[in-house]
Amino acid sequence: MRNSRILMLAGALLLGGCQELDVANPNLPDRERATANPADVQALISTQMLLFFRNAQVNYPNGSLTAMVDNTTGGFLDYAVAELSEEPRSAWNNSPLNERRAVNDQPFGWMYDVISNVNDGLSAMNEGLEIIVDGEDHTPRARAFAKLLQGLAYGYLGLLFDKAVIVTEFDDLEEKDLTEYEPYPVVIDTALSMIDEAIAIMEANAFTIPGSHEWINGQEMTSAELAQLANSYAARLIANSSRTWEERAAVDWEEVIRRIDAGIREDFAPTGFLESWESDYRRLLARVRTNPGDHWRMDYIALGPADSTGRFQEWFATPSEDRQPFQIETMDRRIHGPDGPAQAGKYFGYHRTTLFPGSRGTYRWSYYYYLRSGAGESWYQGPQPTMTVDEMNLLKAEALIRLGRAEEAVPLINITRVRNGELPPVTIDGPPEAHDCVPKQMDGDCGSLWDAWKHEVHMEMAGIEGQQIYYWLRGNNQLQEGSLIHFPIPGRELENLGLPLYTFGGNQGGAAPAPQYHRCPVNLPRCE
């Protein structure tokens, strides 16, 4: 039960964080009593999916990362959006005094909170506690769910940070050296092992995860369906942990396909519930006050390649400090409707306002706002998608292209392109040659199949789970030069452990090289 001290000892800081490392935790006796009761242990484990989900749907780090990958844009200081999307890119301020330190502080703390709680539950079961509630033995369900959340938490630490301390239910925190960080590849491999242990339990036992607020609100799942979800998350981790073009090329893409084929058959979208199962990320992305999209707007890097007028190419060729917003004309019905460029599209709308201070860069200005979801009460009512079948189809399409099987990727790319964008299908040659082809390259030529795939990523993953689009595109060399390729351990954690501060981005190392927007991983027509 000493694992309950991980938040204090690893510096996750949710329980105060300023204590000396050798101070006993006064809450420990209560935690030990709680983990002696089967119903309490089940409750401890079951509620961790909520905390994990919230991390995937809040503005730290989701809003920050979508801005850094140029899917969204913003000039307000909230959530470090202006700081992390500054042009040229600068190093992340990892000082404990940074007012926007929650970008890396909050996800670090929340994921260790999940780990702490599931470790406590697993420790209790390892010591012989059976989860018998109302006369039924739910021990396999509790163990499988705990191992899944343990793996997901470490997986998300491995995606976001350069390293992490690995603490399991078998570690004695009185003996564990909490300054022994493992590099992100080791963290990801550990996470996958935990997820696979969970899948093995799911496949060996038949049970049901309730669709209650305490488990996964509104989404009841059988053990087989939970195993599918676990495989889809594993596919994410395997592909998206890559930081560079070379690392993404070295991914085991056959394994990614295997996981996707064993993965979800419907969107993972818990039902919203105010102040818990909600998407504050979508709320701010779609917020309407005096103007629509009054907090963030869509970046022209994301939407501009669909433009048929040449205005995007002019904007892109203009120095950042001189850029001005413009109106897009496109055949993509997600961006505007059939009655003209001012008519709202299925996902985005047009509003001729410039919200952000010009002193922070007119390159941030955009006339396009997000309206696909999140407006009104929809960010906490109804399904709240955080992983979709469309995402898995696009990830599989990337895998197929990289494996030299581009013909098989074509129908997967066309699913959303035709259904949602109402665009003509692509072939292995890319979109049909035309003056209004979608997407275009930065020089105005029609794009390749690879460009069409990236366009679908920007369109379909906008507003789903913000951090994922950043993970997808950093390994595909799409980040602006100097962008962070991952975050450092939070400054407050380093300070509490007596370790030196460090950071990434700008000229500090751990920074992206200049993007190669139309570079293809394999030989395809129209590729650079």
C-alpha positions in Angstrom: 0.0 0.0 0.0 3.0 2.3 0.2 2.4 3.0 -3.5 -0.1 5.6 -2.3 2.9 7.8 -1.6 3.9 8.0 -5.3 2.4 11.4 -5.8 4.4 12.9 -3.0 7.6 10.9 -3.7 7.6 11.2 -7.5 6.6 14.9 -7.2 3.3 14.7 -9.0 2.4 17.5 -6.6 -1.3 16.9 -6.4 -1.1 16.4 -2.6 0.9 19.4 -1.7 4.3 18.6 -3.1 6.5 20.7 -0.8 7.1 18.0 1.8 10.6 16.5 2.3 10.9 13.1 0.6 11.4 11.3 3.9 8.3 12.6 5.6 5.7 9.9 6.3 2.3 10.2 4.5 -0.3 11.0 7.2 -3.0 9.6 4.9 -1.3 6.2 4.7 -3.4 4.4 7.5 -6.6 5.5 5.8 -5.5 4.3 2.5 -4.4 0.9 4.0 -7.8 0.5 5.5 -9.5 1.4 2.2 -7.5 -1.2 0.3 -8.6 -3.9 2.8 -12.2 -3.5 1.6 -13.1 -5.2 -1.8 -15.8 -2.6 -2.7 -13.4 0.2 -1.9 -10.6 -1.3 -4.0 -13.0 -1.8 -6.9 -14.1 1.9 -6.6 -10.4 3.0 -6.4 -9.7 1.1 -9.7 -12.9 1.8 -11.6 -12.7 5.6 -11.3 -9.2 5.9 -12.9 -10.6 5.8 -16.5 -12.3 9.1 -15.7 -9.0 10.8 -14.7 -7.3 9.4 -17.7 -10.2 10.6 -20.0 -10.0 14.1 -18.4 -6.3 14.3 -19.2 -7.2 13.5 -22.8 -9.9 16.2 -23.0 -8.6 19.2 -21.0 -6.7 22.2 -22.4 -3.4 21.2 -20.7 -1.7 19.8 -22.9 -4.3 19.5 -25.7 -4.8 23.1 -26.7 -1.1 23.8 -26.3 -0.1 20.9 -28.6 -2.6 21.6 -31.3 -1.2 25.1 -31.6 2.4 23.9 -31.7 1.6 21.5 -34.6 -0.3 24.3 -36.4 -3.7 22.6 -36.4 -5.1 25.5 -34.3 -3.9 29.0 -33.7 -4.2 31.5 -30.9 -2.7 34.7 -29.5 -4.0 34.5 -25.9 -1.6 33.6 -23.1 -3.9 30.9 -21.6 -2.7 27.3 -21.8 0.7 28.6 -23.1 -0.8 28.6 -26.6 0.9 31.9 -27.6 4.1 30.8 -26.0 4.4 27.4 -27.7 3.2 28.6 -31.1 5.5 31.7 -31.2 7.4 32.1 -34.5 10.2 31.5 -34.6 9.8 28.8 -32.0 11.6 29.3 -28.6 12.6 27.0 -25.8 9.9 25.9 -23.3 10.1 27.9 -20.0 10.4 25.0 -17.5 10.8 27.2 -14.5 8.7 26.3 -11.5 7.6 29.9 -11.5 6.2 29.8 -15.1 2.5 30.7 -14.8 1.6 28.3 -17.5 3.7 25.4 -16.2 0.6 23.2 -16.1 1.2 22.3 -19.7 3.6 19.6 -18.5 2.9 19.8 -14.8 -0.7 18.7 -14.9 -0.5 15.7 -17.2 2.6 14.5 -15.3 0.7 14.7 -12.0 -2.5 13.2 -13.3 -0.9 10.2 -14.9 1.1 9.4 -11.7 -2.2 9.8 -9.8 -3.7 7.1 -12.0 -0.6 4.9 -11.5 -0.6 5.4 -7.7 -4.2 4.4 -7.4 -4.1 1.3 -9.6 -0.9 0.2 -8.0 -2.6 0.3 -4.6 -5.4 -1.8 -6.0 -3.1 -4.3 -7.6 -1.0 -4.5 -4.5 -4.0 -5.4 -2.4 -5.0 -8.1 -4.9 -1.4 -9.4 -4.9 -1.6 -9.8 -1.2 -4.7 -12.0 -1.5 -7.6 -9.6 -1.5 -10.5 -10.9 -3.7 -12.8 -8.3 -5.2 -16.1 -10.0 -4.2 -18.9 -7.5 -4.3 -22.6 -8.5 -3.9 -21.6 -12.1 -3.8 -19.8 -12.0 -7.2 -16.0 -12.4 -7.8 -14.9 -9.4 -9.9 -11.2 -9.9 -9.3 -10.3 -10.6 -12.9 -12.2 -7.5 -14.1 -10.6 -5.3 -11.5 -7.1 -6.6 -12.3 -7.6 -6.3 -16.1 -8.9 -2.7 -15.7 -6.1 -1.7 -13.4 -3.4 -3.1 -15.6 -4.9 -1.4 -18.6 -5.0 2.0 -16.9 -1.5 1.4 -15.5 -0.3 0.9 -19.1 -2.2 3.8 -20.6 -0.9 6.2 -17.9 2.7 5.1 -18.6 2.0 5.2 -22.3 0.9 8.8 -22.2 3.9 9.8 -20.1 6.1 8.1 -22.7 4.3 10.1 -25.5 4.7 13.5 -23.9 7.9 13.4 -21.8 11.5 12.6 -22.6 11.6 10.2 -19.7 9.7 8.9 -16.6 10.2 7.0 -13.4 8.6 3.6 -13.6 7.0 2.4 -10.3 4.8 -0.7 -10.3 2.7 -2.5 -7.7 5.8 -4.6 -6.8 8.1 -1.7 -5.9 8.8 -0.7 -2.3 8.9 3.1 -2.3 11.1 3.1 0.8 13.8 1.5 -1.4 12.9 2.9 -4.8 15.3 5.6 -6.2 12.8 8.1 -7.6 15.5 9.9 -9.5 16.1 6.9 -11.8 14.3 8.0 -14.9 13.9 5.7 -17.9 14.0 7.1 -21.4 10.7 7.3 -23.3 11.3 4.1 -25.5 11.7 2.1 -22.3 8.6 3.8 -20.8 6.6 2.9 -24.0 7.8 -0.7 -24.0 6.8 -1.0 -20.3 3.4 0.5 -21.0 2.8 -2.0 -23.9 3.7 -4.9 -21.6 1.2 -3.8 -19.0 -1.5 -3.4 -21.7 -0.8 -6.8 -23.1 -1.0 -8.3 -19.6 -4.4 -6.7 -19.3 -5.5 -8.1 -22.7 -4.5 -11.6 -21.6 -6.7 -11.3 -18.6 -9.6 -10.0 -20.7 -9.3 -12.8 -23.2 -9.2 -15.4 -20.4 -12.2 -14.1 -18.5 -15.7 -13.0 -19.6 -16.9 -9.9 -17.7 -18.6 -6.6 -18.4 -17.4 -3.1 -17.6 -20.5 -1.1 -16.5 -21.5 2.0 -18.4 -21.9 3.9 -15.1 -20.3 7.2 -14.1 -17.8 5.3 -11.9 -16.5 3.2 -14.8 -17.0 4.5 -18.3 -20.0 6.7 -18.4 -22.6 5.6 -20.9 -20.3 3.0 -22.6 -20.8 -0.5 -21.3 -18.1 -2.8 -22.6 -17.6 -6.6 -22.6 -14.2 -7.9 -21.8 -13.8 -8.6 -25.5 -14.6 -5.0 -26.4 -12.3 -3.7 -23.7 -9.5 -5.8 -25.3 -10.3 -4.1 -28.6 -9.9 -0.7 -27.0 -6.6 -1.8 -25.4 -5.3 -2.9 -28.8 -6.2 0.4 -30.4 -4.5 2.3 -27.7 -1.4 0.1 -28.2 -1.5 0.9 -31.9 -1.4 4.6 -30.9 1.6 4.1 -28.6 3.6 2.0 -31.0 3.3 4.6 -33.9 3.1 7.9 -32.0 6.0 7.5 -29.6 8.3 8.3 -32.5 9.9 11.8 -32.3 11.7 12.0 -35.6 11.3 11.0 -39.3 13.8 8.2 -38.7 12.1 6.8 -35.6 8.7 6.8 -37.3 10.2 5.0 -40.3 11.5 2.3 -37.9 8.1 1.6 -36.3 6.9 -2.0 -36.6 4.1 -1.1 -38.9 3.0 -4.7 -39.3 2.4 -4.8 -35.6 0.4 -1.5 -35.8 -1.9 -3.1 -38.4 -2.3 -6.2 -36.3 -3.3 -4.1 -33.3 -5.7 -2.0 -35.4 -7.3 -5.1 -36.9 -7.8 -6.4 -33.3 -9.0 -2.9 -32.2 -12.2 -0.9 -31.8 -15.2 -1.4 -34.1 -17.0 1.8 -32.9 -15.8 5.1 -31.5 -14.7 5.2 -27.9 -16.9 8.1 -26.8 -18.0 8.1 -23.1 -21.2 10.0 -22.5 -20.7 13.5 -21.2 -21.3 14.5 -17.7 -20.7 18.1 -16.4 -17.5 18.5 -14.4 -16.3 15.0 -15.0 -16.9 13.2 -18.3 -16.6 16.4 -20.3 -14.4 18.0 -23.0 -13.2 21.4 -21.9 -10.9 21.3 -24.9 -13.8 21.2 -27.3 -15.7 23.8 -25.2 -13.0 26.4 -25.8 -12.3 25.3 -29.3 -15.9 26.0 -30.2 -16.7 28.8 -27.8 -18.9 31.6 -29.0 -19.3 34.9 -27.2 -19.2 38.1 -29.1 -17.6 36.2 -32.0 -17.5 32.5 -32.9 -14.3 30.7 -32.1 -13.4 33.5 -29.7 -10.6 31.6 -27.9 -8.8 29.6 -30.7 -9.1 29.5 -34.4 -8.1 27.0 -37.0 -4.6 27.5 -38.4 -4.1 28.1 -42.2 -1.4 25.4 -42.2 -4.2 22.9 -41.5 -6.9 24.3 -43.8 -5.0 26.2 -46.4 -3.9 23.3 -48.6 -7.5 22.9 -49.6 -7.7 26.4 -51.0 -8.1 26.7 -54.8 -7.3 30.4 -55.3 -3.6 30.5 -54.6 -4.1 32.7 -51.6 -2.7 30.0 -49.3 0.5 29.8 -51.3 0.9 33.6 -51.1 0.3 33.5 -47.4 2.8 30.7 -46.9 5.5 32.5 -48.9 5.0 35.7 -46.9 7.3 36.2 -43.9 5.5 35.4 -40.7 5.5 38.9 -39.4 3.7 40.2 -42.5 1.0 37.5 -42.9 -2.7 38.4 -43.0 -5.8 36.2 -42.9 -7.7 35.4 -46.1 -10.8 33.6 -47.3 -10.5 30.0 -48.6 -12.4 28.7 -51.6 -12.5 25.0 -51.7 -14.4 21.9 -52.7 -13.9 20.5 -49.2 -17.4 20.7 -47.6 -15.9 20.5 -44.2 -14.4 24.0 -44.6 -17.3 25.8 -46.3 -20.7 24.9 -47.8 -21.8 24.6 -51.4 -23.3 28.1 -51.6 -20.0 29.9 -51.3 -16.9 30.5 -49.2 -18.7 32.4 -46.5 -21.1 29.6 -45.8 -20.2 27.4 -42.8 -18.9 23.9 -43.6 -19.5 20.7 -41.7 -16.6 21.2 -39.4 -15.5 24.8 -39.7 -17.0 28.2 -40.1 -15.9 31.6 -41.5 -16.0 34.8 -39.5 -14.1 37.9 -40.6 -12.7 38.9 -37.2 -9.1 39.0 -35.9 -9.3 38.2 -32.2 -5.7 38.2 -31.1 -3.4 41.1 -30.4 -1.4 42.1 -33.5 1.6 42.7 -31.4 1.8 38.9 -30.8 2.0 38.2 -34.5 -0.5 38.6 -37.3 0.5 35.1 -38.5 -1.8 33.9 -35.7 -4.9 35.6 -37.3 -7.4 33.3 -38.9 -11.0 33.8 -40.1 -11.8 30.1 -39.5 -13.4 28.6 -36.3 -14.3 25.1 -35.2 -18.0 24.1 -35.1 -18.1 20.4 -35.6 -18.8 19.8 -31.9 -18.3 21.5 -28.5 -20.8 24.4 -28.9 -23.6 25.0 -26.4 -23.8 22.1 -24.0 -22.5 19.5 -26.4 -19.1 19.4 -24.7 -20.6 17.7 -21.6 -23.8 16.2 -23.1 -23.9 13.2 -25.5 -20.9 11.2 -26.8 -17.5 12.7 -26.1 -15.2 11.0 -28.7 -11.6 10.6 -27.7 -10.7 7.7 -30.1 -12.5 7.1 -33.4 -12.7 4.4 -36.0 -11.8 7.1 -38.6 -8.5 7.7 -36.7 -7.7 4.0 -36.7 -8.4 3.8 -40.5 -6.1 6.7 -41.1 -3.4 5.2 -39.0 -3.7 1.9 -40.8 -3.5 3.9 -44.1 -0.2 5.3 -43.0 1.1 1.8 -42.1 0.1 0.5 -45.5 1.8 3.3 -47.3 5.0 2.8 -45.3 4.9 -0.9 -46.0 4.7 -0.3 -49.8 1.0 -1.2 -50.0 -0.3 2.2 -51.0 -3.1 0.7 -53.2 -4.6 -0.8 -50.0 -4.4 2.6 -48.2 -6.4 4.4 -50.9 -9.9 3.2 -49.9 -9.2 4.0 -46.2 -8.2 7.6 -47.0 -11.3 7.9 -49.2 -13.7 7.0 -46.4 -13.6 10.4 -44.7 -12.5 12.3 -47.8 -15.6 11.3 -49.8 -18.1 10.9 -46.9 -17.3 14.1 -45.0 -15.4 16.2 -47.4 -17.6 15.3 -50.4 -14.3 15.4 -52.4 -13.6 13.2 -55.4 -11.8 10.0 -54.4 -8.0 9.9 -54.5 -6.0 7.2 -56.3 -2.4 6.1 -55.8 -1.5 9.2 -58.0 -3.2 11.5 -55.5 -6.3 13.7 -56.0 -7.5 14.1 -59.6 -5.6 16.8 -61.4 -7.7 20.0 -61.5 -7.4 23.7 -60.7 -9.4 23.1 -57.5 -7.8 19.8 -56.4 -7.6 19.1 -52.7 -5.1 19.3 -51.3 -2.5 21.4 -53.0 1.2 21.6 -52.2 3.0 24.7 -51.0 3.9 25.6 -54.6 0.3 25.3 -55.8 0.7 21.9 -57.5 -1.8 19.1 -56.8 -0.8 17.1 -53.8 0.2 13.4 -53.6 -1.6 10.5 -51.9 0.6 11.3 -48.9 -0.6 14.9 -48.9 -4.2 13.7 -49.1 -3.6 11.5 -46.1 -2.2 14.4 -44.1 -5.1 16.6 -45.1 -7.5 14.0 -43.7 -5.5 13.9 -40.4 -5.8 17.6 -40.0 -9.5 17.6 -40.9 -10.7 14.5 -39.0 -8.6 14.7 -35.9 -9.3 18.3 -35.2 -11.3 18.5 -32.0 -11.1 14.8 -31.0 -8.1 14.5 -28.7 -5.8 17.4 -29.2 -2.5 15.9 -28.2 -2.8 13.0 -30.7 -2.4 15.1 -33.8 0.8 16.5 -32.4 2.2 13.0 -31.8 1.1 11.9 -35.3 2.8 14.8 -37.1 6.0 15.3 -35.1 7.3 11.9 -36.3 6.3 12.9 -39.8 8.5 16.0 -39.8 5.6 18.4 -39.8 6.5 20.5 -36.8 7.9 24.0 -37.3 11.7 24.2 -36.8 12.5 24.6 -33.1 9.3 23.1 -31.8 9.6 20.8 -28.8 9.7 17.1 -29.8 8.7 16.3 -26.2 8.5 18.0 -22.8 11.0 17.9 -20.0 10.1 16.6 -16.5 8.3 19.5 -14.9 10.4 22.1 -13.2 8.6 21.8 -9.8 9.3 18.0 -9.8 13.0 18.6 -10.6 13.3 21.2 -7.9 11.6 19.0 -5.3 14.1 16.2 -6.1 17.1 18.5 -6.1 17.8 17.9 -9.8 18.9 20.5 -12.3 16.4 22.3 -14.5 16.5 21.5 -18.2 14.3 22.1 -21.2 13.8 21.6 -24.9 12.9 23.6 -28.0 14.4 26.6 -29.7 18.1 26.2 -29.5 18.0 24.0 -26.4 18.0 20.6 -28.1 15.1 18.3 -28.2 13.8 20.5 -31.1 12.3 19.7 -34.4 14.3 20.3 -37.6 12.9 22.3 -40.4 9.7 20.7 -41.7 9.6 18.9 -45.1 5.9 19.3 -45.8 5.7 17.1 -48.9 8.3 14.5 -48.2 7.0 11.0 -48.6 8.1 7.9 -46.7 8.0 5.9 -49.9 8.2 6.6 -53.6 4.8 8.0 -54.7 3.7 10.2 -57.6 4.0 14.0 -56.9 6.3 13.4 -53.9 9.4 15.4 -53.2 
